[in-house]
Amino acid sequence: MSALRLPARAVDAAIDAYQRRISPRKGYECAHRVAHGGDSCSAAVRGEVARRGVVRAVVPSAVRFLACYRAVALLLPTQTSGVCCLGPIPIPFSFGGRR
């Protein structure tokens, strides 16, 4: 990584600090990694910056963060509700989700 230019080294150092100090303490994992396996978003962005440089890594990083945002929806419990009619009395029900 010594061949990286100064901006890329600065971003790499910031991501390294995040991975070592903040990420282990935040209490949850990267949703994209949990849903799809592979690298966490911070590791993926770090790799993109190392391969492409800071400017060229912006779009792939934004795409990854959007995919991570969508992965959150896959991991959240779904909320199902309705009315069950077993006989003359309708019975409301609800499964999962937050209320």
C-alpha positions as CSV (number, residue, x, y, z in Angstrom):
1,M,0.0,0.0,0.0
2,S,3.0,2.3,0.0
3,A,2.4,3.1,-3.6
4,L,-1.0,4.7,-2.7
5,R,-1.1,8.5,-3.1
6,L,-1.8,10.7,-0.1
7,P,-5.6,10.9,-0.4
8,A,-5.9,7.1,-0.8
9,R,-3.6,6.6,2.2
10,A,-5.7,9.0,4.3
11,V,-8.9,7.2,3.4
12,D,-7.2,3.9,4.1
13,A,-6.1,5.1,7.5
14,A,-9.6,6.4,8.3
15,I,-11.2,3.1,7.3
16,D,-8.6,1.2,9.3
17,A,-9.3,3.3,12.4
18,Y,-13.1,2.7,11.9
19,Q,-12.6,-1.1,11.5
20,R,-10.3,-1.4,14.6
21,R,-12.0,1.1,17.0
22,I,-15.6,1.9,16.0
23,S,-16.9,-1.2,14.2
24,P,-16.2,-3.7,17.0
25,R,-18.1,-1.5,19.5
26,K,-21.2,-0.6,17.5
27,G,-23.1,-3.7,18.3
28,Y,-24.1,-4.9,14.8
29,E,-22.5,-6.2,11.6
30,C,-22.6,-4.9,8.1
31,A,-26.1,-5.8,6.7
32,H,-24.6,-6.6,3.2
33,R,-22.1,-9.0,4.7
34,V,-24.7,-10.7,6.8
35,A,-27.2,-11.0,4.0
36,H,-24.9,-11.9,1.1
37,G,-21.6,-13.0,2.7
38,G,-18.2,-11.7,1.6
39,D,-16.6,-8.5,2.8
40,S,-18.1,-5.9,4.9
41,C,-18.8,-2.5,3.3
42,S,-15.8,-0.9,4.9
43,A,-13.6,-3.7,3.6
44,A,-15.1,-3.5,0.2
45,V,-14.6,0.3,0.0
46,R,-11.1,0.0,1.4
47,G,-10.3,-2.5,-1.5
48,E,-11.9,-0.2,-4.1
49,V,-9.8,2.8,-2.9
50,A,-6.7,0.6,-3.0
51,R,-7.4,-0.6,-6.5
52,R,-8.9,2.5,-8.1
53,G,-8.0,5.5,-6.0
54,V,-10.3,7.8,-4.1
55,V,-12.1,9.5,-7.0
56,R,-12.7,6.4,-9.0
57,A,-13.9,4.5,-5.9
58,V,-16.7,6.9,-5.2
59,V,-19.3,5.4,-7.5
60,P,-18.7,1.7,-6.7
61,S,-18.7,2.7,-3.0
62,A,-22.0,4.5,-3.3
63,V,-23.4,1.4,-5.2
64,R,-22.2,-0.8,-2.3
65,F,-23.8,1.4,0.4
66,L,-27.1,1.3,-1.5
67,A,-26.9,-2.5,-1.7
68,C,-26.2,-2.5,2.0
69,Y,-29.2,-0.3,2.6
70,R,-31.4,-2.8,0.6
71,A,-29.9,-5.7,2.6
72,V,-31.2,-4.2,5.8
73,A,-34.8,-4.7,4.4
74,L,-34.0,-8.4,3.8
75,L,-32.9,-8.8,7.4
76,L,-35.6,-6.9,9.2
77,P,-38.5,-9.0,10.4
78,T,-41.6,-8.7,8.3
79,Q,-44.9,-7.6,9.7
80,T,-47.9,-9.7,8.7
81,S,-51.3,-8.9,10.0
82,G,-54.9,-9.6,9.1
83,V,-58.1,-11.2,10.3
84,C,-58.7,-14.9,10.6
85,C,-62.2,-16.1,10.3
86,L,-62.6,-19.5,12.0
87,G,-66.3,-19.5,12.6
88,P,-68.5,-16.5,13.4
89,I,-65.9,-14.4,15.3
90,P,-63.1,-12.7,13.3
91,I,-59.8,-12.9,15.1
92,P,-57.2,-10.2,14.4
93,F,-53.6,-11.4,14.3
94,S,-50.1,-10.0,13.8
95,F,-46.7,-11.7,13.3
96,G,-43.3,-10.1,13.6
97,G,-42.3,-6.6,12.9
98,R,-42.1,-3.7,15.3
99,R,-45.0,-1.8,16.7
